[in-house]
Amino acid sequence: MNVKKVIAILWKAGSGKDMVGDYLSNKFSIPSFTVSDALRITARERNVPESRENLIKIWKEFAEKYGDDYLVKVIIEKAEAETIIITGMRQLWQIQYCKNHTNIFLIGI
């Protein structure tokens, strides 16, 4: 089994992580995922506004139920490509999961 390669783009909110992820995705035809995508989908399913506050509440619920690395784990497991881009990791556990289960390359914006 091949180990996936993850290009992780990190930093604070509003730093341009998604813009860099989109650029790299388009330039090199690498699929890009955002950690908050699953949170936004869950918010929509629950008919709650996709505010930062609500997304944090949903993340805490997932982390409590499934572990702090849950969202990144799901992205990596479901991604079909060998190399993927993940933007928006904010938790040390998410990065640690990638370090333990993928070949990770970190980019700080």
N, C-alpha and C positions, 0 to 999 in steps of 0.2 A: 504494500500500500504506500503510495506517494504521500509525503507530507506537504500540506498546502503551504504556499508562500503568502504571507499577509503583509501588505504595506499599510501600516497604521499611521494615520495623520491625527496628531493630538495638539491640543492647546485649549485656551479659554473660549467661551462663547463669543461669537462675533469676530474671531481672529482670521477667518477665511479658510478654515479647514475644508468645508464642503466645496468651495470654489477650486481649491488645489486638487481635491479628490476628483472632481468632475473633469478638470483639465487633464490629469494623468489618465483617467478612464478613457476619455475621448482620444487622446494622443496615442495611447498604447493598446487600446481595445481591451482594457482590463475591467471587469465588472466592479462597481463601487457600491458599497452599502454604508448606511448610517445607523449607528446604534439606536438612535431615537426613532427610527422607522417603525419598529415593532410597538413602541410606546404610542406613537401617533395612530397606528392602526387600531390598537386597543382602545384609545380614547374615542375614536370615531365609532367603534362598535358599541361603546357604552354611552354614546351621545353626550359626551362631556367636551367642553372646549379644550383645544390642544394648547393650553397655556403651559408655560414652563413649570408652574406650580403643580398642575395636574399631571404632567409627564413625570415629575419627580415622585409624586405619590404612587403612580403606577409602577415606576422603577423600583421603589422601596417594597411594594407588594410582591413583585417578581423576585427581588433579591431575597426577601424573607422566605418565600415559598420554595424557590429553586436554587438559590445561591447568587452571590454577587457577580459571578461571571456568566450568568445564564444567557443574556442577550448576545454576547459575543460568541458563546458556544453554539447557539442556534444558527447564527449567521454562517459560521465556519462549517458546521455540519450540513447545512442545506445548500451552500454554494456549490455549484457544479464545476466551476473553473478551478484550475490548479493554483492560479495566482489571483488574489482579490485585494481590493482596497477597502479598508474600514475606517470611517471617520467618526469622531465623536466619542471615543473611549475616554472615560473620565475616572474610572476606578482602577486602582492598582491591581485588583483581582482580575480584571479583564485583560490587562497587559500580561499579568503572570500566566493566565490561561494560555494566551498566545505564545508566550515564551516556552511553555511546557509542551505545547501540542502542534506548533507550526514553526516554520522558518519566518521570523518576524523582522521587518525593517521599520524602524520608527522614524517618523518625520515630525519635528516640532515646528509649528507655525507661530 
